[in-house]
Amino acid sequence: MRRYFAWALGAMALFSSCKMYDNLPEGDDKPALYLTKEMGKLTDLLTGNANGWRLVLLPGSYQYGGINIAFKFHKGGAVESYSEDLDEVIHSSYRIYNTAGIRLTFDTRNPALGRYAEPRNTLLQGLEGDFEFTFGDVSADQDTIQLIGAYSRNKMMLVRLKEDAESYINKVKDIRNAVYGKALATTTIGGQEVKMSVFGLIRQLQVKVGSAEPRLIPINFSTEGIEVIGADDLIDDSDASQGKVGQIGTEILRQIKVVKDGSTYHALSPSGQKIAIQSTDYDFTKSKVRAFFYDGWSGDAVRDVINRINGAKYQSGPNAGQDSIIGDAVNDALLYDSLELNESLYIGRTDGGDHKVSLQSWGSVAELLS
């Protein structure tokens, strides 16, 4: 009797185990084959557009705004990258593979992405950018592909380009150069008087509404103008009273158009009001300024004078006895990655968030020191 009972239990177990696998995918629908097929479809999608794809890279918590990069993907893993930060085309490689989702990784050095992702000096997490992304949804028309940063977890979009990648990036650069480090004339948005300045290096729009304290709003540049970054559900946790990102009075600012007018540019408010783009003058007499003259960028005579004067004492006046430090001659690792100081004058922050003052002169040493 016990033997029959044991056989019965064995039969039940066998029957149950067979039923357990009855509904599993078979043939091409097996998970491994399905993922391989999907990776092939994504590769075909990326390489199938000769113009390429554009991306607004969003490092960290948007403290550096959004960076425009355009890619041309090729069969075999080659990719060309065009960045608004760089003048040259970056040739590197990419790979699509499966690990906790289908991922796109740029697996050889790519300064367009690496500038924001690679650890640098004391920034152990780099600038909190990504060089690896998880694929999300693909739109029905296959013109947009959602990417999720493997490190930042920020959601970004690859968008199919309708024009050549290099042409697109050059148009973005034209807009960026038109407003970089500039102020916009006072205008009215949402029933409020608004003053705005563009911090180009960190891609932030400083907005002062009425008598309120100015605040920074993350932006990216586009072929149309200045785009405010922040979905409607993104609220500044540090000051919930500010409401939605870009909210000014009764209106939520999402875009400031920048229009070419002959050889110059002007901006347009959301209501279509013309806004002049203004250069800003700074008064250096009101606070202490420490200048940095870069080895390899400044002349030997400039460097020698600075090093000779540093440490000298004021002989008279309110600062008598104090060190007279007019500047430092230093090496900056960022400058050896083809970063150029294109500003004639910039006051703001570095990519790492430090305060920065940049001066540039094409005159003689005598003129520079005068």
Protein Blocks (a to p, Z undefined) as FASTA:
>chain_A
ZZmmmmmmmmmmmmmmmmmmmmgcehjllmklmmmmmmmmmmmmmmmpmnbpcddddehj
hpnopadddddddehhiacdddfkbmbdcddddddddeeiaadddfbdcfklmmmmpcch
jlmnlnopafbdcdddddfklpaccdddfklopacdddddfbdfklmmmmmmmmmmmmgo
pacddddeehiacdddddfknopadddehjbccddddddddfklccdeddfklccfklmm
nmpghiahjbccfbdcdddehjaccdddfkopacddddddddfklpccdddddehjacfk
lmmmmmmmgopacfbdjkgoiacdfbdcdddfklmnopacfbfbdcdddfkopacddddd
fbdfklmmZZ
